[in-house]
Amino acid sequence: MVAAPHTSNWDFPIALFAFWKMKIPFRYFIKDTYTKSIIGWFFRWTGAIGVNRKKMKNNLVEYAANLLKQNHDMVILVPAEGTRKRVDRWKTGFYHIAQLASCNITLGFADYEKKETGVLKVLKPTGNFEQDMKIIEETYKDVKGKYPELYNPKIY
């Protein structure tokens, strides 16, 4: 599941609450230093999967796809922007994960202006990256993050 726009630290507790309300267990990747810290139990309890990017040698896409293949009910939450700051374009690992795992991409959102959160659309990747990204971009065009100026509606 893509989580966008991601412009505030508040996005995380809102996502936690929304998933608990919908009774959907989810997982998310986080630097392993968080899951190994003194409050690591909290992050693991909320669904965190600690990863050491240096040890994974940029193999996170394959690792995530394998997790999804092994557990068809798993939902991995991915903030595609990769940061709360404004970016020129999204990271596209979520797309490649879905293709490798042969699963759908769920477009999740938190719209602060409308005070709504949920799912906008479920998309099966066609393999036509350009076309699929246009659909995703169009789907998110009217969603307002907490700090709209930090969200670039041109995602690719």
N, C-alpha and C positions, 0 to 999 in steps of 0.2 A: 504494500500500500504506500502510495506517495502521500506525503504530508506537505501541503503548501497552502498559502505562502508561509514561509518560516522566517518571521521578522522579530520574534521576541522570545525570551525565556519562558514566558507564560504559555507558549504553544505546548510545551511538554505537559504541565499539569492539566491543561484543557484536553489534550489527547488522552491522557490517562483516564480522566473522568468519562470522556465520551466512550472509550472502549469498554470501561467497566459498566457503564449504563447500557451499552448494546450487548453486553455479555460476550465480548469477543476477546479472547486472550491474544496478546500480541507480543512480539519480540522486537528489539531494536539493537543496532550495533552502537557501541560506545568504546572509547579508548579503554583498554584494560586497566589502566591506572585508576580509573574510577571504580571498577568492580573489585579491585584489590585494596582499595583505601579503607580507612576506618569505617566509612559508611557504605562500603561496597555491598553489604547485605541489602541495603535499601534499593540500590540500582538493580541488583539481581532479582529482588522481589518484584520490581516493576517490569521485569522482562528483558533487562539488559543482557546482551551477549558481549562480553569484553573481548576486544581484538587488539592484537599488537600488529599494526600495519607493517612494521619493519620485518617481522618474522613471516608475515603472510606474503611478502614480496608481490604486492598488488594482485593477490589472488582472491580477494574478497568476493568478487562476482561469482566465481566458481564455488567457493565455500558456501555462499548464501543459496545458490541454486541447488547444491547438494542437500542442504538442510531442508529446503522446500520439497525436494523429491522424496526425502525420507519421511516427511510429515506433511501430508496433504492438507491438514487443517491449520497449519501454521500461517500466521500473518506476520510479515516483517515490515515494520514501519520505517520508511526511508524519507528523510527530509532532502529532497533532490537538489535543493540549492546548496547543501553542504555547509551552510553557515547562516547566521542571522543577518549578515551584511548583504548589501546589494551586490549581485553578481551579474556578469555579462551573459552567462548562460548556465543552465542546470548541468549537474553531473548526470551522466546517462547510465550509470551502473544499474539502476532499477529496471531499465528497459532490457538490458542484456541478461540480468538475473531472470526476469520473466520469460525471456526467449529460451534460455538454457533449461529452465525448470518446466517449461511448457505450461505456464500458469498465466492467469490474468493479471493486469495492472489495475488496482483499485485506486481511484483518485479521491483521496480524503482531503478535507478542508476544515479550516476554522475561519469564519468570516466575522471579524470584530465589529464591523459596521452594522451588520444585520443581527449580530449576536446569535449566530447559528454555527453548528458544526455537524459533520456527517460525511456522507459519500456522495460525490457528484456524478460519478460514472464508473463503470467497470469496462475495461478495454482489453481485448485479446490482441496482443501484438501481431501485426500482419507480416512483419519482416521488412516492410517499407518504412524505414526509420523516419524519413522526412514527412511522409503522410501522417504517421501515427503521432509524431511530435506536434504537427499542426493541429490535430484533433485535441491533444492534451492542452496546448497553449490556448486554444479557443475555449475549452472547458473552464479554465481558470481565469479568463480575462476580467470577469466582474467580481472576483473574490477579493476582499480587502483584508489584509493582514493588520496586526496591531499598529504597525508603522508602515503604511502603504508606500512611503518614499523609499523604503529598503527593498521593495519587491520590483523586479524587472519583469514586466509581462511578456517580453520577448525571451522565451526560455531556451532557445537553441540557435 
